[in-house]
Amino acid sequence: MKVFIGWSGPRSKEVAEALKDWLPDVIHSVVPFISSDIEKGKESVHVLRSELEKSNFGILCLTKDNCIKPWVLFEAGALSKVLENAAVCPYLIDMEPEDLPQPLWFFQAAKADEKGTQELIRSLNAASEIVLSGQQIRRSFEKWWPDLEPRLKSKAKPVGPPASAQAFHLINVKTLTVLRALGVPHKNGELLEVGNYSGEEQEIWYCHQVEKRYYAIVSSHTGQCIDVEGNSTAEQAKIHQWEFQNGENQKWALALQKDCSYKLRAKHSGRYMAETERGIRQMSEADSRSQKWWLTPVFTY
């Protein structure tokens, strides 16, 4: 059984490597993969996509430092596309299930302790082609747990809650065009537009968690955040760029969709960011691809 183990950051990597070494001892049919297995010289993005598609089970090693990073959300979305939600498990290193951001709510999480790891092993066993009896899996876990437990005690220093996530692009699902920040840095009211991908800095965005489940989405180019003009709650109100002022019209929830895209919902109005004939606007929820966006990481790790 192919098991993909996702990670981002030093603490997460330590746990991912520990699980990679330990899981085949507990369930012999498990063949784990982590990104550090990729041979030098190979194109990492293509290898990762291939491994994600071949996986039968996914484990995401999550910390408070990485759980909103687009790289992690990309892996979660890719796994959910090829697997049932029950076959994807967020493995929580220094956080509680209620701390998970909205896109990861759908998955059944397990804490990185004895009880949580036992739940993870039971889920892996249930997904395996060769299912061990309850007594067999319990004996195997009890034998090997002492080997894993000390490795879950991180040697890496936690860096605390992140100020920002990794860089990413916002690509509209309907038109396959990239969201761009127009104008000059630090000027309020500058426009947003979509266009063909060019690789310029105007197309790069960062996600800053400002409240539980809400984020400010900030342009790398201008330093301004995505903002609904005038705090308007109206249908088709304009969305532009503005200095972050902790406004409710500057806070966005990321709603994971079945096709692994996301809808961006404004906290103040409950409406969704959409590409329209009039530009980037907020709209009432609809089953429209113009309201869906791919969050694609800028692969710089």
ABEGO torsion letter per residue (X at the ends): XBBBBBBBEAAAAAAAAAAAAAAAAABAABBBBBAAABBBGBBAAAAAAAAAAABABBBBBBBAAAAABAAAAAAAAAAAAABBAAABBBBBAABBAAABBAAAAABBBBBBBAAAAAAAAAAAAAABABBBBAAAAAAAAAAAAAAAAAAABBABBBAEBBABBBBBBBBBAAAGBBBBBBEBBGBBGBBBBBBBBAGBAAABBBBBBABBGBBBBBBAAAGBBBBBBGGBABBGBBBBBBBBAGBAAABBBBBBBAAGBBBBBBAAAGBBBBBBAAEBBBBBBBBBAAABBBBBBBBAX
